[in-house]
Amino acid sequence: QIPPSFRLLLGLFRKRLKAIRTSNASDHWKERALLAYSAKILSLTLRFCLILAIASVGVAGVLWIEALIVGHHLVDIVAMVFSWEALVISVGVALVYLKLREHFFENELRSTG
């Protein structure tokens, strides 16, 4: 299931390629269309970067609070989070979550896709 924002971004890329390939439009129109598509793509990319930055600050904050509560150094907590065991566990949890989501929300996912 592709999130709507990614679907929108992919649609903009397709429209941009279609605008370049068309022979029915003037070069002036193509330039204006490409500029508009590029502005939309830039705004979506910046939005994704902002979401990623907010999520990263949130994760860093949680790790910092955990380091304060547990009394370990932040470096130890980060090393633990990025250990192979933690990565394997998080992949396992993600796979179980996806299967449960698919099982319980099967009808809802099909109707939106």
RAZI-V271174 format. One record per backbone hydrogen bond with DSSP energy under -0.5 kcal/mol. NH is the residue of the N-H (numbers start at 1). CO is the residue of the C=O. Records with the same first field share a line. If there is no record, write none. Layout:
NH->CO / CO
This chain:
7->3
8->4
9->5
10->6
11->7
12->8
13->9
14->10
15->11
16->12
17->13
18->14
19->15
20->16
21->17
22->18
30->26
31->27
32->28
33->29
34->30
35->31
36->32
37->33
38->34
39->35
40->36
41->37
42->38
43->39
44->40
45->41
46->42
47->43
48->44
49->45
50->46
51->47
52->48
53->49
54->50
55->51
56->52
57->53
58->54
59->55
60->56
61->57
62->58
63->59
64->60
65->61
66->62
67->63
68->64
69->65
70->66
71->67
76->73
77->73
78->74
79->75
80->76
81->77
82->78
83->80
87->83
88->84
89->85
90->86
91->87
92->88
93->89
94->90
95->91
96->92
97->93
98->94
99->95
100->96
101->97
102->98
103->99
104->100
105->101
106->103
109->105
110->106
111->107
112->108
113->109
